[in-house]
Structure formats: structure tokens, C-alpha cells
Amino acid sequence: MKLPAARGPMSAALIDVLSGKGGMLPSRPAAADEEDLHLTLFVCYELAYRGWDGVDDAWEWDPSVLSLRAAAEREFEATLHELVGPPAPVAPETVPTILREIADADDGPSLSGYLRARATYEQFCEFVMHRSVYHLREADPHTWAIPRLAGDAKAALIEIQLDEYGGGVTGRMHQELFKQTMHWFDLDLTYGAYVDSVGAATLATNNLMSLFGLHRSRRGAIIGHLAAYEMTSTQPNRAYGNGLRRLGGDTDATAFYDEHVEADAVHEQIAAHDLAGGFARAEPELAGDVLFGARCALALDARWARGVLDSWAAGRSSLHTGPVTVERLAA
């Protein structure tokens, strides 16, 4: 994946250093705004995934990069605490029930309803571009938790992840199924191709998974994040598939969404009871972190969806770099 264009002084300093253009990372880093902050975090985190073209893998563990990342993470976490409150102790046996209450109470804007009934081809294409940043590495952030668990929770997470990775069949991996949807829109299938095209809200939803997944201390939060996703995805994915069919999408184009309707109906129970509940019973002191992770996941997704819908209501593109038209896609 190519390094993206900078969005402020902090991301510029990081990208310059990683690309070998010289310079130094700031000793007291401060982001200019959310765009600068979340691009900086995304660039740092990607070093732990598939890396950047032409960037030495050794940068993943470079002390100066880790110091910069830690400063950006503190700023991000402060925002999360303002948004949903800090983690609070909770009786471990109540975790599955409270997760269900959190999922049922989610009142985020119905982006899925809009895509099902009203979205134009261009708008649905923008949605796919936004989601490609996550779906082309789907499951990977949550997989970081596997070696940090034991017993029931570990077994439950592996059961969910096996489905996410297609049971070991490349063509059935959810990452690969999403490429079929992208292909129908004639989009670039390259991993990370649209990082430059999405804004801070999209990057934040991805950074949240990496923040939780890459830190052992946040293992409860990444479990809660996954549980929230599994418990709230069946109906939206049914709507996405139906919306794509309304626009003429074939079975290959809708396979990703149709697969999630079936798989996540099963995953929902596993995630709430076996994964989250099992983890809370095994590590009761972290039960509150599970709920924190779930609340963060839904809150950031709602903020992102609201921004997308607001852009479309105003007659403008939801992308960071301007409108997408059929002519631009064909260019």
C-alpha cells in the first residue's frame, strides 16, 4: 500500500520520516485536527498489518514512532471517554444481557435503510469505498486477541474467526467476498486503495479496532467491539444486499452481504454468551472493558453514518477528496 498524502503537521512529519525524506518526529506531537490525528494513527497502525510500500518493516517497533503513536492514542482515548464515558466495573454475569441492551438501544442513523431504499449508484459506490478500508482486512484486528485469551472465550473467538476467514477457503474469506462487491462497481481492489479518499470519521472506526486489538491491556474492549458488530449486523447487511439488488447487483455483488446475514445470526449468540460472557467470567475485573468496547464501536459507527447521510442530504460527496461520478469511476 502506498503512503497516503499528509493531512496536517503530525501526519506530515511521520510520512516524511517513513518515506526517507528526512526530518524528525516531533518531541511534543500535537495533531492539527481529527484528520491529522486519525491519519497519523492509521499510518502507525498499518505498520503492524501489511505495511507500506518502500517502508522498512523495522519502523513498526521504532521507539520514536511508538512514542508518537502513544501520544496520538492518548488524544483518541480522551475523545472516546468524552463520547461514551470511561470503562466502569460491572458484575461479569450481567455482561451478555447488558450487551443485548446496548445493541437494542443503538439509535444511530439508518444508513442501511437509506442504502436499501434510496441510494443512487454513486452513493452506494461511495459507501463501498468507505467500508473497503475495513472489509479488505476484515477480521484481522479482532484476531490479535486470540493469543491473549484462554478457555471458552478463546474457543468462541476462533469459531467466529474461522467463518470470517472462510473456513480456510480463500474464495470464501469475507475479505475476498468484498472484492466481488467492489468489482461490480469497477473499483480498485488493491488493499488500502481508498485511504486517501475517506475522512477522519472512517479512519477513526478503523483505528478503534487497532487501538483495542494491538494492546493486550485492551483485550476486553476488542472483545466488546466484536460482540457489538456481530450483534448489530444481520439487519443492516440484509438491507445492503437488498439495496444492491435494487440497483441491479448480481449474486456475486451481493454475496458478501448475504453471507453476513446468515453467519452473523449465529455469531450473535456466540459473541454475546460464549465470547464476551466467557471472557467476563474468566477475567471479571475487565468485564466493564467489554461494555466500553461495545459502546465505542456503536458510537463511532453512528458518527460516521451520520456524516455520510448529512453529506448526501446536502447534495455533496461523503468522500474526503470530492464527489465520485460514473465518469470518474470509468476514467
C-alpha positions, 0 to 999 in steps of 0.5 A: 500500500502506498503512503497516503498524502499528509493531512496536517503537521503530525501526519506530515512529519511521520510520512516524511520520516517513513518515506526517507525524506528526512526530518524528525518526529516531533518531541511534543506531537500535537495533531492539527485536527481529527484528520491529522490525528486519525491519519497519523494513527492509521499510518502507525497502525498499518505498520503492524498489518501489511505495511507500506510500500518502500517502508522498512518493516523495522519502523513498526517497533521504532521507539520514536514512532511508538512514542508518537503513536502513544501520544496520538492514542492518548488524544483518541482515548480522551475523545472516546471517554468524552463520547461514551464515558470511561470503562466502569466495573460491572458484575461479569454475569450481567455482561451478555444481557447488558450487551443485548441492551446496548445493541437494542438501544443503538439509535444511530442513523439508518444508513442501511435503510437509506442504502436499501431504499434510496441510494443512487449508484454513486452513493452506494459506490461511495459507501463501498469505498468507505467500508473497503478500508475495513472489509479488505482486512476484515477480521484481522484486528479482532484476531490479535486477541486470540493469543491473549485469551484462554478457555471458552472465550478463546474457543468462541473467538476462533469459531467466529474467526474461522467463518470470517476467514472462510473456513480456510477457503480463500474464495470464501474469506469475507475479505475476498467476498468484498472484492466481488462487491467492489468489482461490480462497481469497477473499483480498485481492489488493491488493499488500502486503495481508498485511504486517501479518499475517506475522512477522519470519521472512517479512519477513526472506526478503523483505528478503534479496532487497532487501538483495542486489538494491538494492546493486550491491556485492551483485550476486553474492549476488542472483545466488546467491539466484536460482540457489538458488530456481530450483534448489530449486523444481520439487519443492516447487511440484509438491507445492503444486499437488498439495496444492491439488488435494487440497483441491479447487483448480481449474486456475486455483488451481493454475496458478501452481504448475504453471507453476513446475514446468515453467519452473523445470526449465529455469531450473535449468540456466540459473541454475546454468551460464549465470547464476551460472557466467557471472557467476563467470567474468566477475567471479571475485573475487565468485564466493564472493558467489554461494555466500553468496547461495545459502546465505542464501536456503536458510537463511532459507527453512528458518527460516521453514518451520520456524516455520510447521510448529512453529506448526501442530504446536502447534495455533496460527496461523503468522500474526503477528496470530492464527489465520485461520478460514473465518469470518474469511476470509468476514467 
